[in-house]
């Protein structure tokens, strides 16, 4: 069975998370992976990539008419990003809560953006905003051979 054809609902929901170039430069990769692992989500894909401007324009297509769009593409292509796919129950919505708000100034302490950044144009992490966006983004950033099926020996201690 192909990963992209499996039902991405319930405990199989997936989201796309990326540590942005500033997060990589600021050595936040370990901290961010740690938070998702310890929460109980399952890592199914991870790679360090220099994103092309074409890929980033596709990724942020819905923002193409915003005044900050070209700066956003420059920011996101300024260095490698760590692209990840995480899986678990309600992972899309929960990951957004773990990230905080788009503007770090509005993000609560304890969230990633609330704890580790100051400005919107350097907000260290991306997370899909809906299940639909997640499916689009995962297929944009990952080939299906890069998404791993593996049995999590701890899952009975995460789900009842
Ligand atoms: N962004 C920005 N200025 C703005 C709004 C957004 O620089 O006024 C950047 C910011 O890095 C944000 C990204 O554009 O994370 C994508 O914006 P979106 O509204 O999709 O926010 P997100 O889903 O990342 O919270």
Backbone and ligand atoms as CSV (ligand in chain L), in Angstrom:
chain,resi,resn,atom,element,x,y,z
A,1,UNK,N,N,0.853,-1.202,0.000
A,1,UNK,CA,C,0.000,0.000,0.000
A,1,UNK,C,C,0.883,1.244,0.000
A,2,UNK,N,N,0.472,2.221,-0.768
A,2,UNK,CA,C,1.263,3.447,-0.826
A,2,UNK,C,C,0.884,4.391,0.297
A,3,UNK,N,N,1.901,5.046,0.856
A,3,UNK,CA,C,1.692,5.943,1.993
A,3,UNK,C,C,0.648,7.010,1.692
A,4,UNK,N,N,0.718,7.588,0.493
A,4,UNK,CA,C,-0.182,8.687,0.172
A,4,UNK,C,C,-1.623,8.240,-0.033
A,5,UNK,N,N,-1.834,6.906,-0.159
A,5,UNK,CA,C,-3.205,6.425,-0.360
A,5,UNK,C,C,-3.847,5.942,0.933
A,6,UNK,N,N,-3.031,5.845,2.008
A,6,UNK,CA,C,-3.601,5.364,3.255
A,6,UNK,C,C,-4.479,6.452,3.866
A,7,UNK,N,N,-5.480,6.061,4.614
A,7,UNK,CA,C,-6.383,7.036,5.219
A,7,UNK,C,C,-5.681,7.844,6.278
A,8,UNK,N,N,-5.615,9.143,6.035
A,8,UNK,CA,C,-4.907,10.020,6.972
A,8,UNK,C,C,-5.888,10.615,7.971
A,9,UNK,N,N,-6.534,9.726,8.730
A,9,UNK,CA,C,-7.484,10.210,9.731
A,9,UNK,C,C,-7.194,9.509,11.048
A,10,UNK,N,N,-7.792,10.027,12.118
A,10,UNK,CA,C,-7.590,9.426,13.431
A,10,UNK,C,C,-6.128,9.400,13.805
A,11,UNK,N,N,-5.654,8.270,14.302
A,11,UNK,CA,C,-4.256,8.189,14.744
A,11,UNK,C,C,-3.286,8.251,13.562
A,12,UNK,N,N,-3.799,8.145,12.340
A,12,UNK,CA,C,-2.944,8.201,11.152
A,12,UNK,C,C,-2.855,9.594,10.521
A,13,UNK,N,N,-3.463,10.574,11.179
A,13,UNK,CA,C,-3.356,11.943,10.654
A,13,UNK,C,C,-1.886,12.359,10.600
A,14,UNK,N,N,-1.531,13.115,9.545
A,14,UNK,CA,C,-0.150,13.572,9.395
A,14,UNK,C,C,-0.100,15.081,9.222
A,15,UNK,N,N,0.997,15.667,9.663
A,15,UNK,CA,C,1.214,17.094,9.404
A,15,UNK,C,C,2.635,17.329,8.919
A,16,UNK,N,N,2.800,18.454,8.216
A,16,UNK,CA,C,4.116,18.855,7.742
A,16,UNK,C,C,4.663,19.948,8.665
A,17,UNK,N,N,5.840,19.691,9.204
A,17,UNK,CA,C,6.515,20.646,10.089
A,17,UNK,C,C,7.874,20.954,9.466
A,18,UNK,N,N,8.264,22.233,9.474
A,18,UNK,CA,C,9.608,22.559,8.987
A,18,UNK,C,C,10.289,23.513,9.965
A,19,UNK,N,N,11.513,23.177,10.353
A,19,UNK,CA,C,12.358,24.122,11.068
A,19,UNK,C,C,12.911,25.055,9.996
A,20,UNK,N,N,12.577,26.334,10.105
A,20,UNK,CA,C,12.958,27.309,9.081
A,20,UNK,C,C,14.465,27.619,9.175
A,21,UNK,N,N,15.026,28.317,8.168
A,21,UNK,CA,C,16.481,28.566,8.162
A,21,UNK,C,C,17.010,29.209,9.448
A,22,UNK,N,N,16.238,30.112,10.054
A,22,UNK,CA,C,16.689,30.727,11.321
A,22,UNK,C,C,16.704,29.699,12.458
A,23,UNK,N,N,15.748,28.785,12.445
A,23,UNK,CA,C,15.718,27.741,13.465
A,23,UNK,C,C,16.907,26.795,13.349
A,24,UNK,N,N,17.311,26.499,12.102
A,24,UNK,CA,C,18.492,25.655,11.882
A,24,UNK,C,C,19.745,26.399,12.352
A,25,UNK,N,N,19.882,27.668,11.923
A,25,UNK,CA,C,21.050,28.475,12.325
A,25,UNK,C,C,21.148,28.618,13.833
A,26,UNK,N,N,20.010,28.704,14.483
A,26,UNK,CA,C,19.990,28.933,15.936
A,26,UNK,C,C,19.985,27.621,16.732
A,27,UNK,N,N,20.264,26.501,16.033
A,27,UNK,CA,C,20.452,25.191,16.692
A,27,UNK,C,C,19.197,24.734,17.430
A,28,UNK,N,N,18.028,24.961,16.797
A,28,UNK,CA,C,16.784,24.594,17.441
A,28,UNK,C,C,16.233,23.250,16.994
A,29,UNK,N,N,16.951,22.575,16.061
A,29,UNK,CA,C,16.430,21.326,15.499
A,29,UNK,C,C,16.169,20.292,16.601
A,30,UNK,N,N,17.168,20.099,17.473
A,30,UNK,CA,C,17.027,19.099,18.532
A,30,UNK,C,C,15.861,19.393,19.456
A,31,UNK,N,N,15.738,20.647,19.870
A,31,UNK,CA,C,14.659,21.050,20.775
A,31,UNK,C,C,13.275,20.803,20.153
A,32,UNK,N,N,13.162,21.120,18.864
A,32,UNK,CA,C,11.862,20.977,18.209
A,32,UNK,C,C,11.510,19.494,18.016
A,33,UNK,N,N,12.478,18.710,17.560
A,33,UNK,CA,C,12.228,17.265,17.419
A,33,UNK,C,C,11.877,16.673,18.794
A,34,UNK,N,N,12.598,17.096,19.819
A,34,UNK,CA,C,12.363,16.602,21.178
A,34,UNK,C,C,10.919,16.853,21.620
A,35,UNK,N,N,10.417,18.043,21.348
A,35,UNK,CA,C,9.047,18.361,21.777
A,35,UNK,C,C,8.013,17.459,21.109
A,36,UNK,N,N,8.173,17.231,19.806
A,36,UNK,CA,C,7.202,16.390,19.101
A,36,UNK,C,C,7.328,14.925,19.520
A,37,UNK,N,N,8.555,14.463,19.719
A,37,UNK,CA,C,8.758,13.080,20.187
A,37,UNK,C,C,8.148,12.875,21.563
A,38,UNK,N,N,8.447,13.804,22.475
A,38,UNK,CA,C,7.993,13.619,23.853
A,38,UNK,C,C,6.485,13.781,23.994
A,39,UNK,N,N,5.891,14.551,23.103
A,39,UNK,CA,C,4.437,14.679,23.102
A,39,UNK,C,C,3.777,13.327,22.846
A,40,UNK,N,N,4.417,12.518,21.997
A,40,UNK,CA,C,3.855,11.208,21.658
A,40,UNK,C,C,3.568,11.038,20.173
A,41,UNK,N,N,3.968,12.029,19.374
A,41,UNK,CA,C,3.774,11.897,17.935
A,41,UNK,C,C,4.879,11.041,17.332
A,42,UNK,N,N,4.570,10.531,16.143
A,42,UNK,CA,C,5.467,9.576,15.491
A,42,UNK,C,C,6.138,10.234,14.285
A,43,UNK,N,N,7.453,10.139,14.235
A,43,UNK,CA,C,8.210,10.716,13.122
A,43,UNK,C,C,8.140,9.770,11.932
A,44,UNK,N,N,7.637,10.247,10.804
A,44,UNK,CA,C,7.583,9.374,9.624
A,44,UNK,C,C,8.446,9.869,8.463
A,45,UNK,N,N,8.922,11.119,8.546
A,45,UNK,CA,C,9.826,11.631,7.515
A,45,UNK,C,C,10.638,12.788,8.065
A,46,UNK,N,N,11.920,12.858,7.641
A,46,UNK,CA,C,12.780,13.967,8.099
A,46,UNK,C,C,13.951,14.143,7.142
A,47,UNK,N,N,14.183,15.387,6.709
A,47,UNK,CA,C,15.371,15.652,5.887
A,47,UNK,C,C,15.785,17.115,5.978
A,48,UNK,N,N,17.095,17.340,5.802
A,48,UNK,CA,C,17.637,18.700,5.721
A,48,UNK,C,C,17.687,19.085,4.254
A,49,UNK,N,N,16.989,20.138,3.888
A,49,UNK,CA,C,16.938,20.512,2.473
A,49,UNK,C,C,17.095,22.011,2.252
A,50,UNK,N,N,17.825,22.344,1.188
A,50,UNK,CA,C,17.834,23.723,0.695
A,50,UNK,C,C,16.658,23.825,-0.279
A,51,UNK,N,N,15.616,24.518,0.118
A,51,UNK,CA,C,14.425,24.599,-0.730
A,51,UNK,C,C,14.649,25.565,-1.879
A,52,UNK,N,N,14.191,25.190,-3.057
A,52,UNK,CA,C,14.274,26.087,-4.206
A,52,UNK,C,C,13.172,27.145,-4.091
A,53,UNK,N,N,13.376,28.259,-4.790
A,53,UNK,CA,C,12.347,29.303,-4.768
A,53,UNK,C,C,11.051,28.795,-5.400
A,54,UNK,N,N,11.165,27.919,-6.392
A,54,UNK,CA,C,9.965,27.340,-7.010
A,54,UNK,C,C,9.146,26.546,-5.998
A,55,UNK,N,N,9.840,25.700,-5.242
A,55,UNK,CA,C,9.157,24.901,-4.224
A,55,UNK,C,C,8.474,25.816,-3.196
A,56,UNK,N,N,9.208,26.865,-2.787
A,56,UNK,CA,C,8.660,27.763,-1.763
A,56,UNK,C,C,7.478,28.568,-2.285
A,57,UNK,N,N,7.550,28.945,-3.566
A,57,UNK,CA,C,6.401,29.652,-4.137
A,57,UNK,C,C,5.179,28.742,-4.197
A,58,UNK,N,N,5.365,27.467,-4.484
A,58,UNK,CA,C,4.241,26.517,-4.445
A,58,UNK,C,C,3.726,26.351,-3.018
A,59,UNK,N,N,4.679,26.198,-2.108
A,59,UNK,CA,C,4.323,25.981,-0.704
A,59,UNK,C,C,3.487,27.139,-0.158
A,60,UNK,N,N,3.887,28.370,-0.486
A,60,UNK,CA,C,3.184,29.555,0.024
A,60,UNK,C,C,2.287,30.200,-1.039
A,61,UNK,N,N,1.775,29.398,-1.979
A,61,UNK,CA,C,0.961,29.888,-3.093
A,61,UNK,C,C,-0.197,30.770,-2.625
A,62,UNK,N,N,-0.843,30.376,-1.532
A,62,UNK,CA,C,-2.017,31.130,-1.059
A,62,UNK,C,C,-1.646,32.526,-0.544
A,63,UNK,N,N,-0.352,32.776,-0.339
A,63,UNK,CA,C,0.079,34.090,0.166
A,63,UNK,C,C,0.709,34.946,-0.934
A,64,UNK,N,N,0.591,34.472,-2.207
A,64,UNK,CA,C,1.354,35.102,-3.305
A,64,UNK,C,C,1.067,36.587,-3.483
A,65,UNK,N,N,-0.132,37.044,-3.099
A,65,UNK,CA,C,-0.437,38.463,-3.304
A,65,UNK,C,C,-0.159,39.323,-2.069
A,66,UNK,N,N,0.369,38.715,-1.018
A,66,UNK,CA,C,0.663,39.484,0.208
A,66,UNK,C,C,1.913,40.348,0.012
A,67,UNK,N,N,1.947,41.494,0.678
A,67,UNK,CA,C,3.106,42.400,0.524
A,67,UNK,C,C,4.428,41.789,1.007
A,68,UNK,N,N,4.341,40.842,1.944
A,68,UNK,CA,C,5.567,40.255,2.502
A,68,UNK,C,C,6.033,39.016,1.736
A,69,UNK,N,N,5.341,38.687,0.624
A,69,UNK,CA,C,5.610,37.415,-0.055
A,69,UNK,C,C,7.060,37.255,-0.508
A,70,UNK,N,N,7.630,38.269,-1.189
A,70,UNK,CA,C,8.991,38.084,-1.728
A,70,UNK,C,C,10.028,38.004,-0.599
A,71,UNK,N,N,9.815,38.772,0.465
A,71,UNK,CA,C,10.698,38.672,1.629
A,71,UNK,C,C,10.605,37.286,2.274
A,72,UNK,N,N,9.398,36.743,2.279
A,72,UNK,CA,C,9.177,35.411,2.851
A,72,UNK,C,C,9.947,34.350,2.060
A,73,UNK,N,N,9.914,34.469,0.721
A,73,UNK,CA,C,10.629,33.506,-0.126
A,73,UNK,C,C,12.147,33.646,0.091
A,74,UNK,N,N,12.630,34.892,0.195
A,74,UNK,CA,C,14.061,35.121,0.468
A,74,UNK,C,C,14.462,34.515,1.809
A,75,UNK,N,N,13.657,34.768,2.827
A,75,UNK,CA,C,13.897,34.216,4.175
A,75,UNK,C,C,13.948,32.684,4.134
A,76,UNK,N,N,12.955,32.089,3.517
A,76,UNK,CA,C,12.845,30.627,3.532
A,76,UNK,C,C,13.890,29.935,2.665
A,77,UNK,N,N,14.506,30.697,1.722
A,77,UNK,CA,C,15.543,30.095,0.884
A,77,UNK,C,C,16.945,30.525,1.337
A,78,UNK,N,N,17.036,31.181,2.489
A,78,UNK,CA,C,18.330,31.723,2.956
A,78,UNK,C,C,19.258,30.662,3.542
A,79,UNK,N,N,18.783,29.434,3.669
A,79,UNK,CA,C,19.599,28.344,4.196
A,79,UNK,C,C,18.743,27.086,4.253
A,80,UNK,N,N,19.351,25.983,4.686
A,80,UNK,CA,C,18.582,24.741,4.712
A,80,UNK,C,C,17.474,24.764,5.767
A,81,UNK,N,N,16.431,24.010,5.496
A,81,UNK,CA,C,15.354,23.812,6.465
A,81,UNK,C,C,15.279,22.319,6.803
A,82,UNK,N,N,14.791,22.005,7.984
A,82,UNK,CA,C,14.557,20.603,8.337
A,82,UNK,C,C,13.076,20.315,8.136
A,83,UNK,N,N,12.802,19.548,7.077
A,83,UNK,CA,C,11.427,19.198,6.720
A,83,UNK,C,C,11.057,17.883,7.402
A,84,UNK,N,N,9.885,17.857,8.012
A,84,UNK,CA,C,9.473,16.669,8.765
A,84,UNK,C,C,8.007,16.354,8.528
A,85,UNK,N,N,7.680,15.074,8.665
A,85,UNK,CA,C,6.280,14.648,8.716
A,85,UNK,C,C,6.063,13.938,10.044
A,86,UNK,N,N,5.061,14.403,10.788
A,86,UNK,CA,C,4.705,13.796,12.068
A,86,UNK,C,C,3.283,13.261,12.003
A,87,UNK,N,N,3.057,12.152,12.681
A,87,UNK,CA,C,1.777,11.450,12.609
A,87,UNK,C,C,1.207,11.235,14.007
A,88,UNK,N,N,-0.117,11.331,14.111
A,88,UNK,CA,C,-0.775,11.034,15.387
A,88,UNK,C,C,-2.172,11.631,15.448
A,89,UNK,N,N,-2.879,11.331,16.504
A,89,UNK,CA,C,-4.258,11.794,16.674
A,89,UNK,C,C,-4.280,13.323,16.788
A,90,UNK,N,N,-5.063,13.960,15.903
A,90,UNK,CA,C,-5.196,15.427,15.906
A,90,UNK,C,C,-3.867,16.163,15.785
A,91,UNK,N,N,-2.926,15.568,15.079
A,91,UNK,CA,C,-1.579,16.154,15.040
A,91,UNK,C,C,-1.554,17.530,14.371
A,92,UNK,N,N,-2.430,17.767,13.379
A,92,UNK,CA,C,-2.392,19.057,12.678
A,92,UNK,C,C,-2.717,20.191,13.648
A,93,UNK,N,N,-3.848,20.068,14.320
A,93,UNK,CA,C,-4.301,21.123,15.237
A,93,UNK,C,C,-3.373,21.233,16.451
A,94,UNK,N,N,-2.974,20.090,16.985
A,94,UNK,CA,C,-2.116,20.103,18.174
A,94,UNK,C,C,-0.758,20.717,17.874
A,95,UNK,N,N,-0.201,20.415,16.708
A,95,UNK,CA,C,1.092,20.988,16.331
A,95,UNK,C,C,0.992,22.507,16.242
A,96,UNK,N,N,-0.095,23.006,15.694
A,96,UNK,CA,C,-0.278,24.465,15.614
A,96,UNK,C,C,-0.286,25.086,17.004
A,97,UNK,N,N,-0.902,24.393,17.964
A,97,UNK,CA,C,-0.889,24.897,19.349
A,97,UNK,C,C,0.523,24.869,19.922
A,98,UNK,N,N,1.269,23.817,19.601
A,98,UNK,CA,C,2.645,23.716,20.099
A,98,UNK,C,C,3.526,24.820,19.505
A,99,UNK,N,N,3.235,25.212,18.252
A,99,UNK,CA,C,4.002,26.277,17.591
A,99,UNK,C,C,3.721,27.647,18.198
A,100,UNK,N,N,2.455,27.933,18.499
A,100,UNK,CA,C,2.057,29.282,18.903
A,100,UNK,C,C,1.462,30.022,17.716
A,101,UNK,N,N,1.285,31.333,17.861
A,101,UNK,CA,C,0.677,32.144,16.804
A,101,UNK,C,C,1.713,32.517,15.745
A,102,UNK,N,N,1.222,32.950,14.576
A,102,UNK,CA,C,2.113,33.391,13.505
A,102,UNK,C,C,3.062,34.491,14.005
A,103,UNK,N,N,2.504,35.442,14.755
A,103,UNK,CA,C,3.323,36.505,15.340
A,103,UNK,C,C,3.830,36.057,16.715
A,104,UNK,N,N,5.153,35.912,16.855
A,104,UNK,CA,C,5.708,35.454,18.137
A,104,UNK,C,C,5.248,36.305,19.323
A,105,UNK,N,N,4.974,37.594,19.063
A,105,UNK,CA,C,4.537,38.490,20.139
A,105,UNK,C,C,3.171,38.082,20.695
A,106,UNK,N,N,2.381,37.386,19.897
A,106,UNK,CA,C,1.060,36.921,20.347
A,106,UNK,C,C,1.094,35.481,20.854
A,107,UNK,N,N,2.273,34.863,20.834
A,107,UNK,CA,C,2.396,33.448,21.197
A,107,UNK,C,C,2.649,33.309,22.691
A,108,UNK,N,N,1.921,32.406,23.304
A,108,UNK,CA,C,2.067,32.212,24.749
A,108,UNK,C,C,3.430,31.609,25.082
A,109,UNK,N,N,3.979,32.011,26.234
A,109,UNK,CA,C,5.176,31.337,26.740
A,109,UNK,C,C,4.888,29.842,26.853
A,110,UNK,N,N,5.867,29.040,26.542
A,110,UNK,CA,C,5.651,27.590,26.548
A,110,UNK,C,C,5.527,27.054,25.139
A,111,UNK,N,N,4.991,27.880,24.222
A,111,UNK,CA,C,4.963,27.454,22.821
A,111,UNK,C,C,6.346,27.682,22.202
A,112,UNK,N,N,6.579,27.056,21.057
A,112,UNK,CA,C,7.893,27.190,20.409
A,112,UNK,C,C,8.145,28.648,20.017
A,113,UNK,N,N,7.187,29.252,19.322
A,113,UNK,CA,C,7.378,30.658,18.926
A,113,UNK,C,C,7.335,31.583,20.151
A,114,UNK,N,N,6.538,31.238,21.147
A,114,UNK,CA,C,6.459,32.044,22.364
A,114,UNK,C,C,7.765,32.039,23.133
A,115,UNK,N,N,8.465,30.928,23.095
A,115,UNK,CA,C,9.714,30.820,23.866
A,115,UNK,C,C,10.945,31.285,23.108
A,116,UNK,N,N,10.958,31.098,21.786
A,116,UNK,CA,C,12.246,31.173,21.091
A,116,UNK,C,C,12.378,32.199,19.982
A,117,UNK,N,N,11.401,33.082,19.795
A,117,UNK,CA,C,11.594,34.084,18.736
A,117,UNK,C,C,10.796,35.341,19.015
A,118,UNK,N,N,11.036,36.366,18.197
A,118,UNK,CA,C,10.531,37.702,18.482
A,118,UNK,C,C,9.702,38.264,17.327
A,119,UNK,N,N,10.155,38.030,16.083
A,119,UNK,CA,C,9.503,38.653,14.937
A,119,UNK,C,C,8.874,37.629,14.000
A,120,UNK,N,N,7.780,38.080,13.341
A,120,UNK,CA,C,7.052,37.229,12.400
A,120,UNK,C,C,7.933,36.755,11.244
A,121,UNK,N,N,8.827,37.651,10.794
A,121,UNK,CA,C,9.701,37.317,9.673
A,121,UNK,C,C,10.878,36.430,10.059
A,122,UNK,N,N,10.914,36.006,11.324
A,122,UNK,CA,C,11.953,35.069,11.815
A,122,UNK,C,C,11.312,34.195,12.902
A,123,UNK,N,N,10.257,33.484,12.496
A,123,UNK,CA,C,9.490,32.761,13.520
A,123,UNK,C,C,9.792,31.260,13.585
A,124,UNK,N,N,10.957,30.888,13.166
A,124,UNK,CA,C,11.674,29.607,13.359
A,124,UNK,C,C,11.016,28.296,12.924
A,125,UNK,N,N,9.695,28.271,12.759
A,125,UNK,CA,C,9.070,26.974,12.455
A,125,UNK,C,C,7.805,27.150,11.630
A,126,UNK,N,N,7.545,26.161,10.780
A,126,UNK,CA,C,6.297,26.097,10.017
A,126,UNK,C,C,5.505,24.869,10.432
A,127,UNK,N,N,4.186,24.986,10.452
A,127,UNK,CA,C,3.314,23.820,10.641
A,127,UNK,C,C,2.049,23.980,9.814
A,128,UNK,N,N,1.608,22.916,9.163
A,128,UNK,CA,C,0.405,22.972,8.312
A,128,UNK,C,C,-0.793,23.486,9.113
A,129,UNK,N,N,-1.652,24.282,8.437
A,129,UNK,CA,C,-2.792,24.875,9.157
A,129,UNK,C,C,-4.081,24.079,9.040
A,130,UNK,N,N,-4.103,23.008,8.234
A,130,UNK,CA,C,-5.289,22.156,8.131
A,130,UNK,C,C,-4.857,20.799,7.577
A,131,UNK,N,N,-5.747,19.816,7.691
A,131,UNK,CA,C,-5.437,18.484,7.165
A,131,UNK,C,C,-5.219,18.564,5.652
A,132,UNK,N,N,-6.035,19.378,4.987
A,132,UNK,CA,C,-5.891,19.578,3.530
A,132,UNK,C,C,-4.527,20.161,3.169
A,133,UNK,N,N,-4.127,21.223,3.875
A,133,UNK,CA,C,-2.805,21.825,3.624
A,133,UNK,C,C,-1.708,20.819,3.903
A,134,UNK,N,N,-1.873,20.037,4.959
A,134,UNK,CA,C,-0.853,19.049,5.316
A,134,UNK,C,C,-0.648,18.062,4.172
A,135,UNK,N,N,-1.735,17.587,3.590
A,135,UNK,CA,C,-1.619,16.614,2.501
A,135,UNK,C,C,-0.919,17.242,1.300
A,136,UNK,N,N,-1.275,18.486,0.996
A,136,UNK,CA,C,-0.651,19.195,-0.121
A,136,UNK,C,C,0.839,19.405,0.143
A,137,UNK,N,N,1.163,19.866,1.348
A,137,UNK,CA,C,2.557,20.192,1.682
A,137,UNK,C,C,3.433,18.937,1.748
A,138,UNK,N,N,2.902,17.865,2.312
A,138,UNK,CA,C,3.690,16.630,2.405
A,138,UNK,C,C,4.012,16.116,0.998
A,139,UNK,N,N,3.034,16.182,0.100
A,139,UNK,CA,C,3.308,15.678,-1.250
A,139,UNK,C,C,4.249,16.603,-2.020
A,140,UNK,N,N,4.274,17.871,-1.630
A,140,UNK,CA,C,5.184,18.834,-2.260
A,140,UNK,C,C,6.635,18.618,-1.807
A,141,UNK,N,N,6.826,18.337,-0.541
A,141,UNK,CA,C,8.166,18.276,0.049
A,141,UNK,C,C,8.758,16.876,0.084
A,142,UNK,N,N,7.919,15.842,0.062
A,142,UNK,CA,C,8.419,14.478,0.220
A,142,UNK,C,C,7.967,13.571,-0.911
A,143,UNK,N,N,8.879,12.701,-1.331
A,143,UNK,CA,C,8.507,11.600,-2.198
A,143,UNK,C,C,7.959,10.503,-1.293
A,144,UNK,N,N,7.037,9.713,-1.827
A,144,UNK,CA,C,6.427,8.739,-0.909
A,144,UNK,C,C,7.432,7.711,-0.371
A,145,UNK,N,N,8.536,7.496,-1.114
A,145,UNK,CA,C,9.557,6.563,-0.615
A,145,UNK,C,C,10.304,7.131,0.598
A,146,UNK,N,N,10.130,8.417,0.854
A,146,UNK,CA,C,10.794,9.046,2.010
A,146,UNK,C,C,9.928,9.025,3.264
A,147,UNK,N,N,8.704,8.503,3.136
A,147,UNK,CA,C,7.799,8.422,4.292
A,147,UNK,C,C,7.829,6.990,4.808
A,148,UNK,N,N,8.158,6.866,6.072
A,148,UNK,CA,C,8.455,5.547,6.633
A,148,UNK,C,C,7.304,4.972,7.441
A,149,UNK,N,N,7.032,3.710,7.170
A,149,UNK,CA,C,6.095,2.962,8.011
A,149,UNK,C,C,6.921,2.179,9.008
A,150,UNK,N,N,6.665,2.375,10.266
A,150,UNK,CA,C,7.368,1.588,11.269
A,150,UNK,C,C,6.490,1.431,12.501
A,151,UNK,N,N,6.694,0.321,13.195
A,151,UNK,CA,C,5.876,0.062,14.373
A,151,UNK,C,C,6.498,0.759,15.575
A,152,UNK,N,N,5.703,1.585,16.222
A,152,UNK,CA,C,6.173,2.291,17.407
A,152,UNK,C,C,5.909,1.407,18.616
A,153,UNK,N,N,6.988,0.894,19.222
A,153,UNK,CA,C,6.815,-0.072,20.318
A,153,UNK,C,C,6.182,0.568,21.553
A,154,UNK,N,N,6.122,1.905,21.583
A,154,UNK,CA,C,5.525,2.573,22.741
A,154,UNK,C,C,4.084,3.002,22.534
A,155,UNK,N,N,3.488,2.671,21.386
A,155,UNK,CA,C,2.185,3.260,21.057
A,155,UNK,C,C,1.080,2.874,22.048
A,156,UNK,N,N,1.209,1.698,22.662
A,156,UNK,CA,C,0.168,1.307,23.638
A,156,UNK,C,C,0.240,2.156,24.904
A,157,UNK,N,N,1.331,2.877,25.083
A,157,UNK,CA,C,1.463,3.777,26.236
A,157,UNK,C,C,1.118,5.217,25.862
A,158,UNK,N,N,0.779,5.434,24.589
A,158,UNK,CA,C,0.359,6.741,24.100
A,158,UNK,C,C,-1.155,6.733,23.881
A,159,UNK,N,N,-1.647,5.610,23.296
A,159,UNK,CA,C,-3.074,5.481,22.983
A,159,UNK,C,C,-3.701,4.376,23.824
A,160,UNK,N,N,-4.939,4.605,24.291
A,160,UNK,CA,C,-5.574,3.534,25.079
A,160,UNK,C,C,-6.673,2.813,24.288
L,1,LIG,N1,N,4.703,36.322,7.610
L,1,LIG,C1,C,5.336,37.554,7.647
L,1,LIG,N2,N,4.571,38.670,7.819
L,1,LIG,C2,C,3.218,38.615,7.966
L,1,LIG,C3,C,2.583,37.361,7.940
L,1,LIG,C4,C,3.363,36.232,7.758
L,1,LIG,O1,O,6.557,37.642,7.515
L,1,LIG,O2,O,2.576,39.665,8.138
L,1,LIG,C5,C,5.516,35.100,7.418
L,1,LIG,C6,C,5.720,34.322,8.719
L,1,LIG,O3,O,7.042,33.787,8.708
L,1,LIG,C7,C,4.681,33.206,8.601
L,1,LIG,C8,C,4.678,32.955,7.099
L,1,LIG,O4,O,4.845,34.239,6.513
L,1,LIG,O5,O,5.031,32.081,9.375
L,1,LIG,C9,C,3.420,32.319,6.564
L,1,LIG,O6,O,2.302,33.078,6.955
L,1,LIG,P1,P,0.975,32.359,7.490
L,1,LIG,O7,O,-0.083,33.406,7.585
L,1,LIG,O8,O,0.694,31.159,6.653
L,1,LIG,O9,O,1.375,31.951,9.003
L,1,LIG,P2,P,1.740,30.533,9.676
L,1,LIG,O10,O,0.770,29.520,9.142
L,1,LIG,O11,O,3.174,30.220,9.344
L,1,LIG,O12,O,1.568,30.777,11.151
